[in-house]
């Protein structure tokens, strides 16, 4: 499980998977995000997916805090709320 989970640190996600949580959450305005998210992470996601409305195919690394690095920061950032949660 650890290997499978940590492999996601170098994967990527399409914005459509999280758009409902980072844009206009509960119809509270374009920049409103899910309050259960770490605000820093939500703002980083909003910046990474800034052109989503124009291009719904946009994708970025799953671990946008440590781009393309395969290390244990995945787990540290997950605990801090600075990662997409992987669901199995």
DOBA-32793 format. One record per residue (C-alpha): x, y, z; residue number from 0; residue in one letter. Coordinates in pm, 1 decimal. Layout:
// residues N
+----------+----------+----------+-----+------+
:       px :       py :       pz : seq : type :
+----------+----------+----------+-----+------+
:        X :        Y :        Z : NUM :    a :
...
+----------+----------+----------+-----+------+
END
This chain:
// residues 88
+----------+----------+----------+-----+------+
:       px :       py :       pz : seq : type :
+----------+----------+----------+-----+------+
:      0.0 :      0.0 :      0.0 :   0 :    x :
:    284.3 :    240.5 :     79.8 :   1 :    x :
:    450.8 :    180.9 :   -256.9 :   2 :    x :
:    123.8 :    215.6 :   -445.7 :   3 :    x :
:     28.3 :    529.3 :   -259.8 :   4 :    x :
:    368.9 :    695.6 :   -287.2 :   5 :    x :
:    384.1 :    623.8 :   -660.2 :   6 :    x :
:    113.2 :    888.0 :   -697.3 :   7 :    x :
:    368.5 :   1152.3 :   -602.5 :   8 :    x :
:    498.0 :   1147.7 :   -960.0 :   9 :    x :
:    159.3 :   1103.5 :  -1127.0 :  10 :    x :
:    -78.4 :   1371.8 :  -1246.4 :  11 :    x :
:   -446.4 :   1463.2 :  -1216.5 :  12 :    x :
:   -688.2 :   1643.1 :  -1442.9 :  13 :    x :
:   -848.7 :   1952.8 :  -1299.0 :  14 :    x :
:  -1196.9 :   1813.8 :  -1358.5 :  15 :    x :
:  -1134.5 :   1576.7 :  -1066.2 :  16 :    x :
:  -1103.5 :   1861.5 :   -812.5 :  17 :    x :
:  -1264.3 :   2162.5 :   -982.6 :  18 :    x :
:  -1581.4 :   2132.3 :   -773.9 :  19 :    x :
:  -1368.7 :   2170.5 :   -458.0 :  20 :    x :
:  -1146.9 :   2461.8 :   -567.4 :  21 :    x :
:  -1377.9 :   2679.2 :   -778.2 :  22 :    x :
:  -1713.5 :   2829.1 :   -677.2 :  23 :    x :
:  -1760.0 :   2584.6 :   -390.6 :  24 :    x :
:  -2124.0 :   2593.0 :   -273.7 :  25 :    x :
:  -2184.3 :   2876.4 :   -523.5 :  26 :    x :
:  -1988.0 :   3116.4 :   -301.8 :  27 :    x :
:  -1794.3 :   3284.7 :   -583.4 :  28 :    x :
:  -1531.5 :   3190.3 :   -840.9 :  29 :    x :
:  -1242.2 :   3164.6 :   -590.6 :  30 :    x :
:  -1441.2 :   2993.6 :   -314.0 :  31 :    x :
:  -1290.8 :   2657.8 :   -220.8 :  32 :    x :
:  -1392.2 :   2369.2 :      2.1 :  33 :    x :
:  -1327.9 :   2485.7 :    360.9 :  34 :    x :
:  -1213.1 :   2136.4 :    456.4 :  35 :    x :
:   -906.5 :   2189.9 :    234.4 :  36 :    x :
:   -585.2 :   2349.0 :    353.0 :  37 :    x :
:   -616.5 :   2709.4 :    224.7 :  38 :    x :
:   -257.2 :   2715.6 :    100.7 :  39 :    x :
:   -310.7 :   2396.9 :    -99.2 :  40 :    x :
:   -642.6 :   2520.6 :   -242.0 :  41 :    x :
:   -480.3 :   2842.2 :   -363.8 :  42 :    x :
:   -189.5 :   2651.1 :   -519.6 :  43 :    x :
:   -440.5 :   2428.0 :   -700.8 :  44 :    x :
:   -635.9 :   2731.4 :   -821.6 :  45 :    x :
:   -315.5 :   2877.2 :   -962.1 :  46 :    x :
:   -208.4 :   2547.0 :  -1123.1 :  47 :    x :
:   -549.4 :   2506.5 :  -1288.6 :  48 :    x :
:   -602.3 :   2875.0 :  -1368.2 :  49 :    x :
:   -696.4 :   2809.5 :  -1732.8 :  50 :    x :
:   -940.2 :   2528.5 :  -1655.3 :  51 :    x :
:  -1244.0 :   2721.9 :  -1777.2 :  52 :    x :
:  -1078.8 :   2766.4 :  -2119.1 :  53 :    x :
:   -926.7 :   2416.7 :  -2136.1 :  54 :    x :
:  -1090.0 :   2134.3 :  -1940.2 :  55 :    x :
:   -806.5 :   1894.7 :  -2029.6 :  56 :    x :
:   -553.4 :   2072.3 :  -1804.5 :  57 :    x :
:   -359.1 :   1842.6 :  -1573.1 :  58 :    x :
:    -77.9 :   1886.9 :  -1324.3 :  59 :    x :
:    133.8 :   1672.8 :  -1094.5 :  60 :    x :
:    -56.3 :   1517.5 :   -803.7 :  61 :    x :
:    205.6 :   1648.4 :   -564.9 :  62 :    x :
:    219.1 :   2010.2 :   -676.4 :  63 :    x :
:    414.6 :   2109.8 :   -368.8 :  64 :    x :
:    716.1 :   1895.8 :   -471.4 :  65 :    x :
:    694.1 :   1870.4 :   -850.4 :  66 :    x :
:    818.9 :   1545.4 :   -996.7 :  67 :    x :
:   1021.2 :   1440.1 :   -692.9 :  68 :    x :
:    989.3 :   1087.1 :   -560.5 :  69 :    x :
:   1049.7 :   1115.8 :   -187.9 :  70 :    x :
:    873.4 :   1092.9 :    147.6 :  71 :    x :
:    736.0 :   1447.2 :    123.0 :  72 :    x :
:    421.3 :   1289.7 :    -23.7 :  73 :    x :
:    335.9 :   1153.9 :    319.4 :  74 :    x :
:    438.4 :   1467.9 :    507.1 :  75 :    x :
:    235.5 :   1689.6 :    274.8 :  76 :    x :
:    -61.9 :   1452.7 :    293.0 :  77 :    x :
:    -66.4 :   1486.8 :    672.4 :  78 :    x :
:    -48.4 :   1867.1 :    636.8 :  79 :    x :
:   -336.4 :   1874.8 :    390.1 :  80 :    x :
:   -105.2 :   1976.2 :    107.5 :  81 :    x :
:   -175.5 :   1678.6 :   -121.1 :  82 :    x :
:   -461.4 :   1523.3 :   -308.7 :  83 :    x :
:   -586.4 :   1230.2 :   -107.8 :  84 :    x :
:   -562.4 :    902.0 :   -290.2 :  85 :    x :
:   -869.2 :    684.8 :   -245.8 :  86 :    x :
:   -844.3 :    307.8 :   -273.7 :  87 :    x :
+----------+----------+----------+-----+------+
END
